[in-house]
Amino acid sequence: MQIHVLKSDSKEANLSIKEADIGTLYVVQHELLKTTNVDFAGIVMKHPLTNEIWMRINSKSSPIKDAVTATNAAIKSVDDLKKLLNSKIK
């Protein structure tokens, strides 16, 4: 996964993400929208052949820091799901 910051200021960040799965980014988007700091978090697949996804985050605080926090929360959520599924399989 490659992430490039297209535009960033104190309230908004636009990211270009290549070689990523959009499903994974939906989990991050969900975590972003759960916080009260984030006003908007959107994901758009630019074109299926380029495998490029754009993400825009509008936040009352730092949008990049909010993205990092949401990503960590998404990792924890998926890890909890993995533990639950493993416990049911055994």
Kinemage of the C-alpha trace (Angstrom):
@kinemage 1
@onewidth
@group {chain A} dominant
@subgroup {mainchain}
@vectorlist {calphas} color= white
{ca met a 1} P 0.000 0.000 0.000
{ca gln a 2} L 1.294 3.424 -0.970
{ca ile a 3} L -0.187 6.599 0.489
{ca his a 4} L 0.507 10.068 -0.854
{ca val a 5} L -0.831 13.268 0.671
{ca leu a 6} L -2.358 15.272 -2.166
{ca lys a 7} L -3.418 18.199 0.006
{ca ser a 8} L -3.319 18.787 3.723
{ca asp a 9} L -4.096 21.663 6.038
{ca ser a 10} L -5.337 21.995 9.608
{ca lys a 11} L -8.932 20.964 8.767
{ca glu a 12} L -8.776 18.818 5.626
{ca ala a 13} L -6.603 16.107 4.114
{ca asn a 14} L -6.808 14.520 0.675
{ca leu a 15} L -4.961 11.228 0.272
{ca ser a 16} L -4.148 9.069 -2.737
{ca ile a 17} L -3.879 5.403 -1.804
{ca lys a 18} L -2.537 2.841 -4.275
{ca glu a 19} L -2.420 -0.936 -4.121
{ca ala a 20} L -5.024 -1.107 -1.350
{ca asp a 21} L -8.275 -2.946 -0.828
{ca ile a 22} L -11.268 -0.617 -0.669
{ca gly a 23} L -12.921 -2.901 1.902
{ca thr a 24} L -10.098 -2.238 4.331
{ca leu a 25} L -10.481 1.497 3.812
{ca tyr a 26} L -14.220 1.232 4.517
{ca val a 27} L -13.356 -0.054 7.989
{ca val a 28} L -11.033 2.931 8.520
{ca gln a 29} L -13.741 5.262 7.211
{ca his a 30} L -16.232 3.753 9.662
{ca glu a 31} L -13.832 4.349 12.551
{ca leu a 32} L -13.235 7.936 11.383
{ca leu a 33} L -16.956 8.693 11.260
{ca lys a 34} L -17.461 7.343 14.792
{ca thr a 35} L -15.360 10.152 16.252
{ca thr a 36} L -16.841 13.553 17.066
{ca asn a 37} L -13.848 15.411 15.582
{ca val a 38} L -14.468 14.187 12.042
{ca asp a 39} L -17.094 16.018 9.990
{ca phe a 40} L -16.575 14.045 6.768
{ca ala a 41} L -14.641 10.984 5.643
{ca gly a 42} L -15.111 9.818 2.081
{ca ile a 43} L -13.559 7.213 -0.176
{ca val a 44} L -13.676 7.150 -3.971
{ca met a 45} L -12.139 4.599 -6.290
{ca lys a 46} L -10.639 6.701 -9.069
{ca his a 47} L -10.597 3.917 -11.642
{ca pro a 48} L -10.504 0.129 -11.227
{ca leu a 49} L -7.645 -0.277 -13.700
{ca thr a 50} L -5.363 2.196 -11.918
{ca asn a 51} L -6.034 0.683 -8.479
{ca glu a 52} L -6.032 4.179 -6.980
{ca ile a 53} L -8.369 5.234 -4.170
{ca trp a 54} L -8.811 8.783 -2.942
{ca met a 55} L -9.763 9.566 0.630
{ca arg a 56} L -10.854 12.938 1.971
{ca ile a 57} L -11.066 13.732 5.675
{ca asn a 58} L -12.547 16.916 7.119
{ca ser a 59} L -11.829 17.263 10.815
{ca lys a 60} L -12.082 19.827 13.589
{ca ser a 61} L -8.609 18.797 14.733
{ca ser a 62} L -5.755 17.261 12.734
{ca pro a 63} L -7.146 15.027 9.958
{ca ile a 64} L -3.898 13.060 9.568
{ca lys a 65} L -3.757 12.286 13.291
{ca asp a 66} L -7.426 11.291 13.177
{ca ala a 67} L -6.651 8.932 10.288
{ca val a 68} L -3.840 7.307 12.271
{ca thr a 69} L -6.103 6.898 15.314
{ca ala a 70} L -8.899 5.439 13.158
{ca thr a 71} L -6.477 3.040 11.483
{ca asn a 72} L -5.266 1.780 14.860
{ca ala a 73} L -8.894 1.337 16.001
{ca ala a 74} L -9.680 -0.561 12.778
{ca ile a 75} L -6.718 -2.876 13.345
{ca lys a 76} L -7.942 -3.579 16.882
{ca ser a 77} L -11.518 -4.241 15.676
{ca val a 78} L -10.358 -6.693 13.021
{ca asp a 79} L -8.049 -8.403 15.529
{ca asp a 80} L -10.973 -8.796 17.957
{ca leu a 81} L -13.065 -10.284 15.154
{ca lys a 82} L -10.256 -12.701 14.303
{ca lys a 83} L -10.026 -13.836 17.945
{ca leu a 84} L -13.795 -14.339 18.091
{ca leu a 85} L -13.832 -16.398 14.911
{ca asn a 86} L -10.873 -18.514 16.058
{ca ser a 87} L -12.586 -19.212 19.382
{ca lys a 88} L -15.736 -20.409 17.577
{ca ile a 89} L -13.799 -22.640 15.180
{ca lys a 90} L -11.855 -24.504 17.874
